[in-house]
Amino acid sequence: MGWVSAGDYEVALDGGKVVCRNAAGRLLKSVPPKIADDPAVVGLKQLVEWLERHERQCDLVHSAAADRTHDVFGRLDPTDPARFAHAWLAAAHYTEELDRALCAAAWSG
């Protein structure tokens, strides 16, 4: 886990949530309110949201690709290309927006 400075504390991601430790290295139960608006904390929270959204998009694409029914003889029925295309395009659009946001964040410091 990589720790990032936030005021007198350090923050990191652990199991999909932002965790914090004090200067002595003791892990705190929650992020102190006085650093909640620190850019490092805000950035990590945004990253968690993006990762959760990405996971949902991947699940939709997988579900659309894997959801195949069988006819009475056990043969695979045709896929629903519109459903798969919709999920794929949504994931592609999300990825493009994420790239744009990450690039803007990297250039803004």
Phi and psi restraints in degrees (value plus and minus 20) as a CYANA .aco file:
   2 GLY   PHI    -115.2   -75.2
   2 GLY   PSI     106.6   146.6
   3 TRP   PHI    -115.4   -75.4
   3 TRP   PSI     122.8   162.8
   4 VAL   PHI    -143.1  -103.1
   4 VAL   PSI     117.4   157.4
   5 SER   PHI     -89.5   -49.5
   5 SER   PSI     119.1   159.1
   6 ALA   PHI    -165.7  -125.7
   6 ALA   PSI      74.6   114.6
   7 GLY   PHI      46.8    86.8
   7 GLY   PSI    -151.3  -111.3
   8 ASP   PHI    -108.6   -68.6
   8 ASP   PSI      -9.3    30.7
   9 TYR   PHI    -142.2  -102.2
   9 TYR   PSI     156.3   196.3
  10 GLU   PHI    -149.5  -109.5
  10 GLU   PSI     122.0   162.0
  11 VAL   PHI    -145.9  -105.9
  11 VAL   PSI     137.1   177.1
  12 ALA   PHI    -178.0  -138.0
  12 ALA   PSI     153.3   193.3
  13 LEU   PHI    -121.0   -81.0
  13 LEU   PSI     116.8   156.8
  14 ASP   PHI    -165.3  -125.3
  14 ASP   PSI      94.9   134.9
  15 GLY   PHI      41.8    81.8
  15 GLY   PSI      13.1    53.1
  16 GLY   PHI      62.3   102.3
  16 GLY   PSI      -5.7    34.3
  17 LYS   PHI    -159.5  -119.5
  17 LYS   PSI     137.4   177.4
  18 VAL   PHI    -100.6   -60.6
  18 VAL   PSI     107.3   147.3
  19 VAL   PHI    -136.8   -96.8
  19 VAL   PSI     139.3   179.3
  20 CYS   PHI    -157.7  -117.7
  20 CYS   PSI     126.2   166.2
  21 ARG   PHI    -153.2  -113.2
  21 ARG   PSI     132.4   172.4
  22 ASN   PHI    -105.5   -65.5
  22 ASN   PSI    -198.0  -158.0
  23 ALA   PHI     -81.6   -41.6
  23 ALA   PSI     -47.7    -7.7
  24 ALA   PHI    -100.5   -60.5
  24 ALA   PSI     -26.6    13.4
  25 GLY   PHI      73.2   113.2
  25 GLY   PSI     -16.5    23.5
  26 ARG   PHI     -99.4   -59.4
  26 ARG   PSI     108.9   148.9
  27 LEU   PHI     -90.8   -50.8
  27 LEU   PSI     108.8   148.8
  28 LEU   PHI    -112.1   -72.1
  28 LEU   PSI     137.8   177.8
  29 LYS   PHI     -91.2   -51.2
  29 LYS   PSI     -47.2    -7.2
  30 SER   PHI    -173.6  -133.6
  30 SER   PSI     149.3   189.3
  31 VAL   PHI     -97.1   -57.1
  31 VAL   PSI     105.4   145.4
  32 PRO   PHI     -80.0   -40.0
  32 PRO   PSI     120.0   160.0
  33 PRO   PHI     -76.3   -36.3
  33 PRO   PSI     -50.2   -10.2
  34 LYS   PHI     -89.8   -49.8
  34 LYS   PSI     -35.3     4.7
  35 ILE   PHI    -134.2   -94.2
  35 ILE   PSI     -11.4    28.6
  36 ALA   PHI     -79.7   -39.7
  36 ALA   PSI     -50.3   -10.3
  37 ASP   PHI    -116.2   -76.2
  37 ASP   PSI     -15.0    25.0
  38 ASP   PHI     -83.3   -43.3
  38 ASP   PSI     118.6   158.6
  39 PRO   PHI     -74.4   -34.4
  39 PRO   PSI     -54.3   -14.3
  40 ALA   PHI     -86.6   -46.6
  40 ALA   PSI     -62.4   -22.4
  41 VAL   PHI     -88.0   -48.0
  41 VAL   PSI     -66.5   -26.5
  42 VAL   PHI     -80.5   -40.5
  42 VAL   PSI     -63.7   -23.7
  43 GLY   PHI     -81.8   -41.8
  43 GLY   PSI     -61.6   -21.6
  44 LEU   PHI     -87.3   -47.3
  44 LEU   PSI     -58.8   -18.8
  45 LYS   PHI     -84.6   -44.6
  45 LYS   PSI     -59.7   -19.7
  46 GLN   PHI     -85.3   -45.3
  46 GLN   PSI     -58.9   -18.9
  47 LEU   PHI     -81.8   -41.8
  47 LEU   PSI     -62.0   -22.0
  48 VAL   PHI     -80.1   -40.1
  48 VAL   PSI     -65.4   -25.4
  49 GLU   PHI     -80.8   -40.8
  49 GLU   PSI     -64.3   -24.3
  50 TRP   PHI     -83.2   -43.2
  50 TRP   PSI     -62.0   -22.0
  51 LEU   PHI     -85.3   -45.3
  51 LEU   PSI     -59.6   -19.6
  52 GLU   PHI     -85.0   -45.0
  52 GLU   PSI     -61.7   -21.7
  53 ARG   PHI     -84.3   -44.3
  53 ARG   PSI     -60.9   -20.9
  54 HIS   PHI     -82.5   -42.5
  54 HIS   PSI     -62.3   -22.3
  55 GLU   PHI     -81.3   -41.3
  55 GLU   PSI     -62.8   -22.8
  56 ARG   PHI     -82.7   -42.7
  56 ARG   PSI     -61.7   -21.7
  57 GLN   PHI     -83.7   -43.7
  57 GLN   PSI     -62.8   -22.8
  58 CYS   PHI     -83.2   -43.2
  58 CYS   PSI     -59.7   -19.7
  59 ASP   PHI     -82.7   -42.7
  59 ASP   PSI     -59.9   -19.9
  60 LEU   PHI     -84.3   -44.3
  60 LEU   PSI     -63.6   -23.6
  61 VAL   PHI     -84.4   -44.4
  61 VAL   PSI     -65.1   -25.1
  62 HIS   PHI     -82.0   -42.0
  62 HIS   PSI     -65.6   -25.6
  63 SER   PHI     -81.1   -41.1
  63 SER   PSI     -63.4   -23.4
  64 ALA   PHI     -85.0   -45.0
  64 ALA   PSI     -56.1   -16.1
  65 ALA   PHI     -98.4   -58.4
  65 ALA   PSI     -53.4   -13.4
  66 ALA   PHI    -113.0   -73.0
  66 ALA   PSI     -33.8     6.2
  67 ASP   PHI     -99.8   -59.8
  67 ASP   PSI      67.5   107.5
  68 ARG   PHI    -141.1  -101.1
  68 ARG   PSI     113.4   153.4
  69 THR   PHI    -121.2   -81.2
  69 THR   PSI     146.5   186.5
  70 HIS   PHI    -136.3   -96.3
  70 HIS   PSI     128.5   168.5
  71 ASP   PHI    -102.6   -62.6
  71 ASP   PSI    -195.8  -155.8
  72 VAL   PHI     -84.9   -44.9
  72 VAL   PSI     -38.1     1.9
  73 PHE   PHI    -116.9   -76.9
  73 PHE   PSI     -16.3    23.7
  74 GLY   PHI      68.2   108.2
  74 GLY   PSI     -17.4    22.6
  75 ARG   PHI    -100.3   -60.3
  75 ARG   PSI     130.4   170.4
  76 LEU   PHI     -90.0   -50.0
  76 LEU   PSI     111.7   151.7
  77 ASP   PHI     -93.7   -53.7
  77 ASP   PSI     139.4   179.4
  78 PRO   PHI     -79.9   -39.9
  78 PRO   PSI     129.9   169.9
  79 THR   PHI     -95.1   -55.1
  79 THR   PSI     147.2   187.2
  80 ASP   PHI    -118.2   -78.2
  80 ASP   PSI      72.0   112.0
  81 PRO   PHI     -82.6   -42.6
  81 PRO   PSI     -50.7   -10.7
  82 ALA   PHI     -86.3   -46.3
  82 ALA   PSI     -61.1   -21.1
  83 ARG   PHI     -85.5   -45.5
  83 ARG   PSI     -64.9   -24.9
  84 PHE   PHI     -84.4   -44.4
  84 PHE   PSI     -63.7   -23.7
  85 ALA   PHI     -82.0   -42.0
  85 ALA   PSI     -61.0   -21.0
  86 HIS   PHI     -82.0   -42.0
  86 HIS   PSI     -66.7   -26.7
  87 ALA   PHI     -84.7   -44.7
  87 ALA   PSI     -60.8   -20.8
  88 TRP   PHI     -85.6   -45.6
  88 TRP   PSI     -64.9   -24.9
  89 LEU   PHI     -86.2   -46.2
  89 LEU   PSI     -57.6   -17.6
  90 ALA   PHI     -82.7   -42.7
  90 ALA   PSI     -62.1   -22.1
  91 ALA   PHI     -86.4   -46.4
  91 ALA   PSI     -59.9   -19.9
  92 ALA   PHI     -85.5   -45.5
  92 ALA   PSI     -62.1   -22.1
  93 HIS   PHI     -83.6   -43.6
  93 HIS   PSI     -64.1   -24.1
  94 TYR   PHI     -80.1   -40.1
  94 TYR   PSI     -64.6   -24.6
  95 THR   PHI     -82.2   -42.2
  95 THR   PSI     -60.9   -20.9
  96 GLU   PHI     -83.2   -43.2
  96 GLU   PSI     -63.5   -23.5
  97 GLU   PHI     -85.9   -45.9
  97 GLU   PSI     -58.9   -18.9
  98 LEU   PHI     -83.9   -43.9
  98 LEU   PSI     -64.9   -24.9
  99 ASP   PHI     -77.6   -37.6
  99 ASP   PSI     -64.5   -24.5
 100 ARG   PHI     -82.8   -42.8
 100 ARG   PSI     -64.8   -24.8
 101 ALA   PHI     -86.0   -46.0
 101 ALA   PSI     -62.5   -22.5
 102 LEU   PHI     -86.9   -46.9
 102 LEU   PSI     -58.5   -18.5
 103 CYS   PHI     -84.6   -44.6
 103 CYS   PSI     -64.9   -24.9
 104 ALA   PHI     -82.5   -42.5
 104 ALA   PSI     -60.7   -20.7
 105 ALA   PHI     -86.2   -46.2
 105 ALA   PSI     -58.8   -18.8
 106 ALA   PHI     -85.7   -45.7
 106 ALA   PSI     -59.0   -19.0
 107 TRP   PHI     -98.0   -58.0
 107 TRP   PSI     -44.0    -4.0
 108 SER   PHI    -103.9   -63.9
 108 SER   PSI     -27.3    12.7
